[in-house]
């Protein structure tokens, strides 16, 4: 299998009451798995069959991109979540303060961007690996920062299937809950990796 279906680092019920086990089952075991299976079927007889997921997303178009990008986006989103969030590591907190004014100012802007992201899509914190400039970026459908040469650091899924069973149309409540379950150690690892690219 060129694109693996990764195991969650927590149980399906670990994020309750923020996200119910029922929502996680639908989201992880159905939506996410379908994207992985469809992407693998689409690439099986193409030059993409032996590429890694980032490579596929960065260079493909059409149905292959749509499904591979959604596989990447979902894996990244689930990795951004944790039941008991750690503090923001100081090296990341300092950079957020440098680029956004403060870590709290970043969190406020990210939350507002996710709430206001129209329709189905994703809200990201991404970094340009050359300039090291961070930006909050909304994408629609399967869109993601890799397509623009940016490195993703954090993302939230704002497709309705991520929250509708628990929150119906109350996206704001879902986004606020997400902000209290960010795995900052995962985000910091993405940040460190990006910072090391051109040292």
N, C-alpha and C positions, 0 to 999 in steps of 0.2 A: 504494500500500500504506500503510494507516494506521499499521501497526506494522512498522517495518523489521526485517530480520534483520541485526544489526551484524556487521562483520568483527572477528575477534579481533585484539588488538594484539600477539600472539605466534603462533608456529607451533604446530601440534598436538603437536609433539614437544618443545616448549621447556621443559616442566615436568618432563620425565623426570629422575630415576626416581620423583619424587614422584607424578606422574600420568602414566601411559603414553599414548603416541599413540593406542593402541587405545581406551582409555577416553575420551580427549578426542574422538575421532571419533564414538563412540556418543553421548556426552553433548551435544556441541555440534551436530553435523551431523544428529542424529536426534531426541533428546529435545527440545532447545531449539527446533530448527526446527519440530517438530510443534506445539509450543505456539504459536509465532508464526503458523503457517499456520492452525491451528484458531481462534485468536482473531480473525484477520482475516476468516475465513469467517463467524464468528458476528456480528461487528459490521458487516458489509458493508451490511446493510439496516436499520441502526438509527441512532439519534442519536449513537452513539459513533464512527461511521465517520470523523469528521474531528477527533476528540480525540486528544491525545497520550497516550502510554502511562501516565504518572503520573495524568492525569485520569481515564482509564478505570478504573485500579485503585482510585483513591480513591472512586469513586462507583458502581461496578457491583456486581452480585451474581450468584450462580448460575454457570452455565457460562462466561459472558463473564468474570466475575471470576476464576474458576479458571484459565483459560487466559491471560488478560492478565497476571494476577499472576505466573504461572509464567514468562511471557516476561520480565517485569520482573526477577523474582528471579534468573533465569539470567544475564541481561545484567549485572546488578549483581555477581553472584558471579564471573563471568569477569573483570570489571574489577578485582576485589579481588585477583587473582592476578598474580604476576610471577615470572620465573625467578630474577632476582637482586634480592632485596628491598633497598630503601633503608632508612636509619635512620628512625626516627619523627621527623618534623619537630618542632622544639622547641615550637612553639605548641600542637601537638596533645599532645605528651608532657606538657607542663605541665598541660593541662586534664585529661588522664587521671589524673595524679597528684593533682590537686585533688579530683577526684570519686571516685576509687577508692583513694586512698592512695599509689599509685605506678603507673607504666606496667606494671611487672612484676606487680603485684597484679591489674591489669585483665586482662593476658594470661592469668594463671592462672585467673581466674574465667571468662573467655570460653571457654577450653579446656575447663574442667570442665563448663560449661553445654552445650557442643556434644557432648561425649562422653555426657552424661546425657540429652540430648534424646530422649525416647522416640519410637520409630517414625520415620516419614518427615516431614521438615520442614527447618527452617532455624534457625540461631542468628545473631542480629543484635546489633550495637551501634547504638543509635538515640538520637536526641536530640529533646527537645521544643523546637520552634523558638521558643516563647514563654518558657519558664522556663530554657532552655539546660541542663536536667538530662539527663544521659546515663543509659541503662539497657541492660543485657544482656537480650535478650528472645528466648525460644524460641517459634517458631510451628510449627504442623503443616500438612501438605499445602501449599496455596498461600499460606498466611497470611503477611502482611508488615506492617511498621510503618506504612505509609501509611494502612492502614485505621483506625488509631488516632490519626491526625493527627501521627504522629512522622516524623522525617526519618532514613532509613537512612544509616549511615556505613560499616558493614562487615558482611559476611555470609559464612557458610559453608553450603554445601549438604550436608545430612546425609541426603538420600535415598540409598538404597543404590546407585542407578544412578551416583552420583557417584564411587563408590570400589570397588564390589564386585568388578569384574574384576581389580583390583590387590590389594585387601586382604581380600577375602571378608568375614568377620564382624569384622574387626579395625578397627572404627571409630576406636578410640583412636589407632592408628598413623597413620591418615589425618589425623585432626585435628591431631596433633603435627606432621606434615609440612606441613599447611596453615599453621600458625603461623610456619613458616620461609619462606613464599612470599607474604606479604602485601605488596601494593603500598601502602605507607604514604603515598605522594604522592597516590594516588587517594583514600584515606581522608581525608587532610588537606584535599583540595579539597571533599569533601562537608561536612566540618566548617566550613570557611571560608564556604561557601555558606549553611549553616544559621545561623552566627553573624551573617551580614550581613543577615538578613531583617528584623530589627527594630532596626537601628542608627539 
